[in-house]
């Protein structure tokens, strides 16, 4: 679905408000170092899907913390925004950061493997060339006019 400038602005506004609430007004230690990666607010602003990322070993505890703090975050969000309704908050884990790290690590391993293979291939080619030139008498230049 194509986003208009107004919906993009609304989504960004919701993301900023929720991120500030988590940073300054929620004291639950399970919600520290959580990154709000994006928000999608429905057209009528009744629902806000909030996407967050966190370290892989904290998935479950963070999900439980968001379920517990959902009402407080919604109340604080309503105070800070001038929207007619306070949207229902639905929190979703955003694993795209983890997937990007996995892909980056795989690419690095493949690059290292290829560079080590090409290094050994180059050495093999060089040693083959040196053997060919030392065994081949035609490799030296002779001028038939001498």
N, C-alpha and C positions, 0 to 999 in steps of 0.2 A: 504494500500500500504506500503510495506516494505521500510524503509529509509536506504540509504547507509550512510557510514561515511561522505562522501563528502556533501551530501544533509543536513545531520544533522548539519555539521559545517557551511554550508551556512545559514541555518535557524537561528542558534544561533548567527552568525555574524550579520545578519540583526536585530535580536531582540536587541542585545547590542547597535548597532548604533542608532536605533530608540529610545531606552530608554534614551541614553545619549543626543540625540537631544531634547527630551521632557524635560529632567532634566536641561540642561544648555543653550539651545538656543531658546526655544519657551517660550515667555513671557505671553501667554494667561492664565489667572488665572483659566479658566475652565478646563485646562489640568493638573493642579497641582494634586498631589496624585492619578495619574492614573498609574496603573501597567501594563506593557506589559508582558503578560503571555506566549506569544509564537508567532512565525512567521512560515509561510509556503511559501517558495519561489518556484515558478514553475521551472521546469527543465531548461527552456531557460532563466530564471531570468527576464521574462517580467512582471510577476505579483507577488506581495507579499501580502498574507493575513496576517493581523496583528490582533492578539487577545489581548484584553485588559480587565481589570476589574476595577471597580470603585464602590463607594457606590450606593446602589439602588436608592436613591433619586436624583442622578445626571446623570442617564442614558441618558436622552434626551439632556441635555445641553452639555454633553461630546461628544455625537454623532455629534451634530451641530459644536462643536469646531473642531473635527477631519475633518469634511467636509471642513471647512474654512481653516485649516492649512495643508491640504493634499499636496498641491503644494509646499509649503515652506519645509515641511518635506522631500518630494521626492528630491527637489533640494539639500538640505543639505546632504541627504543620498548619492546622486550621487557624491558629493565632497569628502566624507569620504571613500567611497568604490571604489575599482579599477575595478569595473565591467564594461563590455562593454556598457550595457544599464542600465538606472535607472528604476527600476520596478514600475509599476502602483501599488499604495497602496490601499488596500481595508481593511477597519477597521471593525472588528466584535467584538461585546460584548461577553465576556467570562463569562457566568453565573455559571460556575462550582464552583467557590469560594462561591457564594451565596447558591448554592444547598448543598455544603458541610456543611455550617453553619446551614442550615435548618435541615439536617440529624443529625448533632451533637446535636442540641437542642432537636430534637424528641427523640433521644436515651437517652439523659440525663433525659428528662421527664419520659420516660418509666422506666429507671433504678430507679428513685426516687419513682415512683408508685409501682414498684415491691418490693423495699426494705421496703416501708411503709406497703404494704400488707403482706409481709413475717414477718415483725415485729409483726403485729397484729395477724397473724396466729400462730406464736410461743407463744405469750401470751395466746391465746385461748387454744392451746395444753397443755401448762403448767398448766393452771387452770383446764382443764379437767382431767389431770393426777392426780392432787392433790385431786380432788373430788373423783376419782375412788379409790385411795389408802386409803382415810379416810373412805369411805363407805364399802370397801371390807374387811371382817375379814380374808380372806385367804391370804391377802397380808402380814400379819405378820408371821414370821416363828415360827412354833411350832414343837418341837421334840417329837415324840410319845413315846420316851423311858423315859421320866421323871417321 
